[in-house]
């Protein structure tokens, strides 16, 4: 049986190269899923040229007709939902339940932006002059670049590409080369839905090759990037040279605050799912747990028991709650941080390689206590199933601890007090606030984005607000 090959797609035609890498299952390293062909700079430039040629006709297509393509793309994905979820688990590593949720959300993203195409417009405004009126219109930008990570290889591309296509832009899509098979499925679903060739071009390659080419090209009017803060700063420096419109969704070091009036059992479940679900490989994961001193010992006892009972294994296996880390690099990075944590704080759960029947990148859910605000495991993004626990005196102390990290993506609180909720929501320096809910979990109709090192906070993703990034507004003054 031939292995699937993921290669760049330009103007509807696959572009293979001699630079080929294997794609392996991170939960079963003996299993080769397929191959990926890595593109060079010239291929990236050809993709940009193809998008530029297609942009004018797609932008001139009436928005409701563009919406119908998005609706049909949702249908294409929905028809293969079970197969896509299994492929996602095998390629990225998350559990099957988590993969099903991601596929469902991606389907709904295309439906949501397909529907918004029927109301995509501007405003009519009164004029100060007699016999005059003013109206605004949204116009597509032209060619936009979309650069996405490996941890949500379907839903993050969907929440960038869907609004871009709804707006009338042509897209050059650079997915993570670590998860190319899911990216290929998404692109082919859109082509099967009737998207004209050249409107969406995919380039598989290294960020230093393809990503830099997108940012440097004068034909690209905007770039949306999700990834590390370090890479985001590099892109921001490049983009500033030509005033490129830029959307950055970067890292997080998110804190869940538990007050002494909280339901402790609820708090334990929220902390366990927030820190160890998705193997901790989400920008919105709970990596810091801040607990009020009076309930700390009781909560920690229950949390250690809960985490120790979490089943680690291949995501396709029944009952598994924590899958593998997605790559060898990520595996060794997390293990390095665990060793750092052993020097800084007290290890009370996990801390080692999980034993499973399959050969994969498995790490046990890990908990450190007595973590100080200056510790590296308190401040730095680990991106794995590692939770740092710190106690606090009162709500003001907790908010100061939340805000002491350089990131500001999500923050949460578990409490029964409306006063605590109102104070926390107004004072926590984060773009998303979650109350009595796990930190991971975003609804597609809600704008999303972080503060500080978590993003440039100029344009939000998802919700109707996402269309602001992919369009420009023109004002028209009419006298009669």
C-alpha positions, 0 to 999 in steps of 0.5 A, a space after each residue: 500500500 502506497 503511503 500518502 504524500 503531502 506536497 505543495 499545491 499551486 494553482 490546483 497542481 501538486 508540486 513535489 520536491 526531492 526534499 522529503 521527510 517521513 511523517 510518523 505517528 507520535 504515539 507509535 513511532 514505528 508507524 509511518 503515516 506518509 511523507 511530506 515534500 518540503 518547498 523552497 523559496 521559488 515554490 513559495 514565490 510561485 504560490 504568491 504569484 498564483 494567488 495574486 492572479 486569482 485574487 481579483 476575480 475571487 474578490 469580485 465574486 459576490 460575497 453570498 456566492 463565496 459563502 456557498 463555497 464555505 458551506 459546501 466545504 463544511 459539508 465535505 469535511 462533515 462527510 469524512 468527519 470520522 476518518 479525519 478525526 482518526 487521522 488527526 489523532 494519528 498525526 498530532 497525537 491528541 485523543 480521539 475525543 479531542 480530535 472529534 471536537 476539533 473537526 466539529 469546530 472546524 466544520 462549524 467555522 466554515 458554516 459560521 463565516 459562510 453565513 457571515 458572507 450574507 451580511 458582509 458590508 459597511 454602514 450608511 452614516 448621516 452627513 453634516 452637509 445637506 443633500 449628502 450621505 456617507 457610506 462605508 464598504 469593506 474591500 478585500 486586501 488581495 493576497 494574504 499569508 496564513 502560517 499555522 502550528 501543529 497543535 491544532 492542524 485543522 481548526 487553527 487553519 480553518 479559523 484563519 482561512 475561512 474569514 479570509 476567503 469570506 472577505 474575498 482574499 486569496 490565501 497562501 497557506 503555510 501549515 506546520 510541516 509536522 502535520 501536513 496530512 491534515 493540512 492537505 485534507 483541508 485544502 482538498 475539501 475546499 477545492 472539492 467545494 468549488 473554490 477556484 484554483 489559485 485562490 488557496 495555495 498551500 506551501 509546505 516548508 520550513 518557516 525560515 524559508 516559506 514564512 520569511 518569503 511571505 513576510 518579505 513579499 510586496 505582493 502579500 498584504 497581510 500575514 496571520 501567524 500562530 506560533 511561538 513568541 520568539 518567532 512572532 517577534 522575528 516576524 514583527 521585526 520583518 513586517 515593520 520594514 514595509 508596514 505589513 498588516 500583521 496578526 500574531 497569536 503567540 504563547 501563553 502561561 495561563 493561570 487558574 485561580 482557586 478561591 477558598 469559597 470554590 467547589 474543590 471537586 470542580 476546581 480539581 477537575 478544571 485544573 486536571 483537564 486544563 493542564 493535562 488535556 490535549 497533553 498540555 499542548 495548547 496555548 490556552 492550557 492551564 500551566 499555573 495553578 494558584 490556590 488560596 492558602 486555606 484550601 491548598 492542602 485539601 485541593 492538592 491531595 485530590 489533584 495528585 490523586 486525580 492526575 495519577 489516575 489519568 490514563 496515558 496512551 495512544 489517542 485511539 485507545 479507549 479510556 485514554 485521557 492524555 496522549 503523547 507529545 507531538 514530536 521528539 523535540 517537544 518530548 525532550 523540551 518538556 523533559 528538560 523543563 521537568 529537570 529544571 522544576 526538580 531543582 526549583 520546586 517540589 515534585 509531587 506527581 509524575 515527572 517521568 516517562 509514562 509506560 505504555 504498550 506503544 513506543 511514543 513520546 509519553 510523559 506522565 502528568 506532572 505537578 510541582 508545588 511551592 513554585 515561586 514567581 521567579 522560577 522558570 517553570 512559573 514564568 516560561 511556556 513549557 507546552 506539555 503536561 506540567 502544572 506549577 502550583 503556588 499559594 496566595 493570601 487573598 484575591 489581590 495577591 492572586 491577581 498580582 501573581 497572574 499578571 506577573 508573567 510576561 504572557 496574557 492569553 487566558 486566565 481563570 478563576 474558580 469561585 462562588 462570589 460575584 464580587 470575586 468574578 467582577 474584580 478578577 475579570 477587570 484586573 486580570 491582564 489577559 485577553 480571555 477570562 474563564 470563570 468556573 470553566 476550564 481554561 482551554 475551550 474557545 467558542 467560534 463566535 467570540 473574538 480571541 486574542 492575547 495581551 503582552 507577549 501572547 500577541 500584538 493585540 491589533 486584530 482579533 481572531 474568530 467571531 465577526 471581528 476576524 473579518 476586520 483583519 482580512 478587509 479594509 474599509 473605504 468611506 464614500 461621501 455622496 452629494 446630490 
